[in-house]
């Protein structure tokens, strides 16, 4: 049985845009593990009934089925200990990395790009997406991002902890990337896949870090369909 | 030669208030290593001439002299591998923890308590401290903290990543503390040692985490001179 990764997309099955799917996609590449991408859309919860879970990513790895990007990372380190490590035997500090990323990077990006997502979705998913996100934000999505240019400096400033680290070393993982890089990069790949809004300036150490991540694995992330840099 | 830790204090040598000194102090306790605290004040740079460094903490560990809390943590893990680990063989993700802490927790606390520090200092250090900090903030220290009650909700909100993790587990390190806990706790111990301004509410998961940290090693941190909770 081929290894399969269920990943979120819209009308274009090659345009994977869930930040969590990008974490798993980069984790598999880091481990050097081939996989077949199984496109999945927001409304196809019935296709995940076999998992007992309603969200992607879902990894089918032989007889093992793993839902949730965090559990997928733990599984990959446990099942393939001889391949490059994701969390190097100690997942604990990566939880704070993920919590920081979700509260800061990802929440910040959402408010900068969310209105660019609906045009990429089929009709049924678009209705689901717009309804659920407008409920979350309490306003039309166009209104969420209306002042995004004005909020961009604050978003860039909020990246300061990341900037401090990647000024002094190539990756959050040190000389080589680890799962901390994949967590944060996933959010940037989400933005890149759905929006041409420029989040980073080329002179920024975070920009240069993102370039290094885009170059990994023969430019795997760089080559996927995208709008932004 | 007894193990010695040079630590920042004011007129009371038992009131250690540098957040970085607290990181090292907790790290030594975590390792179960005895040490003699050597009180040091801001103006006593000549007493650190033997280190080639002008800040504390400085650890003198037998023939080895280590400056900087980060390097002290690395040294302790390398020199005492059979004792409880601080960074579990992989320092990389702790760098982002430290960068997040410094940019968010510590910078936030500074703006809430900095004006409470001068009364704890002798005259010479007080002049140094007030002058250098007023230059950094660009205003009198009393003005920095004047609206602290109004800014407290934003500070508590900024602790969200920490809160997310310690809601689900006892420590950032998991079931037991590790150096991530010590990094963040150091900032809270700084506040507790110099100010009675209440940073946290008892109902907050971050408050309960701080209580667990205060209880470690027979209440070592709890028993030091302090104002706040």
Interface residues (C-beta under 8 A of the other chain):
Chain A: X88 X89 X90 X92 X93 X94 X95 X96 X97 X99 X100 X102 X103 X104 X160 X161 X162 X164 X165 X169 X172 X173 X174 X178 X180
Chain B: X88 X89 X90 X92 X93 X94 X95 X96 X97 X99 X100 X102 X103 X104 X160 X161 X162 X164 X165 X169 X172 X173 X174 X178 X180
